[in-house]
Amino acid sequence: MSYVVLARKWRPQAFSDMTGQAHVVRTVANALQQDRVAHAYLFCGPRGVGKTTAARLLAKALNCEKGPTAEPCGSCRACTEIAQGACVDVAEIDGASNNGVENVRAIRDNAQYLPQRDRHKIYIIDEVHMLSNPAFNALLKTLEEPPGHVKFIFATTEPEKLPDTILSRCQRHNFRRISAREMLARLKEICGAEGLQLSDSALALVVRQSEGGMRDALSLLDQVLSACGKSPTDESVSEALGAIDRTAVHALTEALVRREPRAVLALTEEFFNRGVDLRRLADELALQLRHLFVARVLDRAPEELAEGEGRAVLSLSREAEPAQLARLFDIVHAAAPEVDRSSQPRLAFEMALLKAIHLSPAASLPELLQRVERLAAGGGAVLTQSAGAQGGRPAQGPFRT
């Protein structure tokens, strides 16, 4: 039997298996329980967050032999065929390649006929925003008043491209990016079931690279397993994903916070010799400074960090004032596009970091004002004594009257 990738193997087969979309699951489940299922649904959101999966689960819930139910059995003929994409009464259509008016006319003509076997005839159109304007116009009347046995479920990553006439005829649900904490918990569960041994730091890196998409996270996990086996080290995971070593990024952040220019230059040279893209390094450094700022303000590490990395970030954040971290972030973040455009990226990167060290304040503004006031008060006393000793002439110093 051919290998099934993790994204397909662990695709949710029940609403309870979906991660990070509780608001959508709750609404759809209530509609099924109260017999208030709309005739057309629009699932919107970023890629890989469960839109097409939710459409299949809704089709199962409507056509299950025990349904309509919010908990389809998953074992009847309708459920198994829908899961395999082979159900005679559930049509999954790719809007990108079936975007012409003739395709929609075929849907419109077939919709009037009763289902061959199941309770409902269901049309799932993925990437529906790719349909042409004539195709949308051909769909309007059928979408507004379809036969009672027909349900439409649309999925799209770009709902703003849909005409208002289509949006007004659908019940819209917005899918969210999956939070780092929820995704990390789900990946741990999958790794345990698959017998994989990845550290929290390695999984956190996978989560960060996936940008909130569970499908992307599982695809990256597959890539790691192919490259490194079932027990990879953190370094091998970083190398497999083409990511920058987080430990080295943290060391560079430490050097910035502690105002150590020699360490900054040495680490920059090490990154450069490794062939690291300095634009990406600037982005990673800005992200790390953001984590420090959040940890300093909230007095706890950001949730998306692994436990060990979170402790290190929290400890370092307590060594700096918010004003210093804000200034460091501003300079590094602004330098990223300059590094990308520069003909000498290393020079632009090094000078930005050195500027960040020397221009970032070591304390908050109120504390700096207090120091100035104390210095001014002390300088005034010195001036008075010096003037008396020199016959009324002011002493030569930084404060003159």
GIDA-V213733 format. One record per pair of residues at least 4 apart in sequence whose C-alpha atoms are under 6 Angstrom apart, sorted by the first residue. I is the first residue (numbers start at 0). GAP is how many residues later the second one is. Records with the same first field share a line. If there is no record, write none. Layout:
# GIDA-V213733
I = GAP ; GAP
This chain:
# GIDA-V213733
5 = 4 ; 212
6 = 4 ; 208 ; 211
11 = 5 ; 6
19 = 158
21 = 4
24 = 4
28 = 41
30 = 4 ; 5 ; 6
31 = 5 ; 37 ; 38
38 = 112
39 = 111 ; 112 ; 113 ; 130
40 = 112 ; 129 ; 130 ; 131
41 = 111 ; 112 ; 113 ; 128 ; 129 ; 130
42 = 8 ; 112 ; 130
43 = 111 ; 112 ; 113 ; 130 ; 131
44 = 112 ; 129 ; 130
45 = 111
47 = 165 ; 166 ; 167
48 = 164 ; 165
49 = 4
59 = 4 ; 19
60 = 7 ; 8 ; 9 ; 11
61 = 5 ; 6
62 = 55 ; 56
63 = 8 ; 14 ; 15
73 = 5
74 = 5
80 = 5 ; 6
81 = 4 ; 5
88 = 26 ; 32
89 = 31 ; 32 ; 33
90 = 32
91 = 32 ; 33
92 = 32
93 = 4 ; 31 ; 32
94 = 4 ; 30 ; 31 ; 32 ; 33 ; 35 ; 36
95 = 34
97 = 5
98 = 32 ; 33
99 = 35
100 = 33 ; 34
103 = 31
106 = 4
114 = 6
119 = 29 ; 30
120 = 28 ; 29
121 = 28 ; 29 ; 30
122 = 29
123 = 29 ; 30
124 = 29
125 = 28 ; 29
126 = 28 ; 29
127 = 28
128 = 32 ; 33
130 = 4
138 = 4
141 = 4
143 = 25
163 = 4
176 = 35
177 = 34
179 = 4 ; 124
180 = 123
190 = 4 ; 5
195 = 34
196 = 34
199 = 4 ; 106
200 = 105
201 = 32
203 = 102
209 = 6 ; 7
223 = 4 ; 16
224 = 4 ; 5
227 = 4
237 = 4 ; 5
253 = 4
254 = 4 ; 5 ; 8 ; 9
255 = 101
258 = 98
270 = 5
271 = 4
278 = 57 ; 60 ; 61
281 = 54
285 = 43 ; 46 ; 47
288 = 40
291 = 21 ; 25
292 = 32
293 = 4
294 = 4 ; 5 ; 6 ; 19
295 = 21
300 = 9 ; 13
304 = 5
305 = 4
320 = 42
321 = 4
322 = 41
323 = 36 ; 37 ; 38
326 = 33
327 = 28
328 = 4
329 = 4
330 = 25
337 = 4
338 = 6 ; 9 ; 10
350 = 4
354 = 4
355 = 4
371 = 4
374 = 4
382 = 4 ; 12
385 = 9
386 = 5 ; 6 ; 7
387 = 4
